[in-house]
Amino acid sequence: MDKRKERRIRVSLPINIAYGRGKQFSSVTDNISRLGAYVQSAHELAIGTEIEVILQMPGKTRVPAQVKCKGRIFRCEPIPGAASQASYGLGIFFTEFLTPADKDKLSNYVDSLILKEEHEIASGIKRWAKKRQAHEKKTVAQLKGPLSENYPGQAEGLLRKILSRLDEISRLLRKQIENP
């Protein structure tokens, strides 16, 4: 069962993470929510590590919008099959936004991604329904084609051919039994 309280959206955003005494690294999010993010990193951070985060989100102008907050590492797991250097998946829980505006920027951005995703899903379902409907119309048209115009006569003709073929097989079998 999924314990998440917020919907996660797959999106790649540049993220800077600072921890400890002057240690920092940059990465890219795999997904985000209003409460946290998941990133891949070459750095293994202990669960509970306090961090400072700067998320770079697309802005309304060409300048990216930054969201600054504090957080904690709640998950750190090795990523199997990673390249030669170690790679870890880090689950980040946002604990405190520097300003209410930062929290609003993130919330509005996540909302816009959710609406976009829901619109894409609805559009996909509509396309699928149209294809399905077209396929059903084609199938019905095929069934109503030449076969249905004279169906009883065609069915009777097929049955006569089958009976004729069965009679022929029966005669051949009797001959083989009588003349082994």
Secondary structure, 3 states (H helix, E strand, C coil): CCCCCCCCEECCCEEEEEECCCEEEEEEEEEECCCEEEEEECCCCCCCCEEEEEEEECCCCCCCEEEEEEEEEEEEEECCCCCCCCCEEEEEEEEEECCHHHHHHHHHHHHHHHHHHHHHHHHHHHHHHHHHHHHHHHHHHHHCCHHHHCHHHHHHHHHHHHHHHHHHHHHHHHHHHHCC
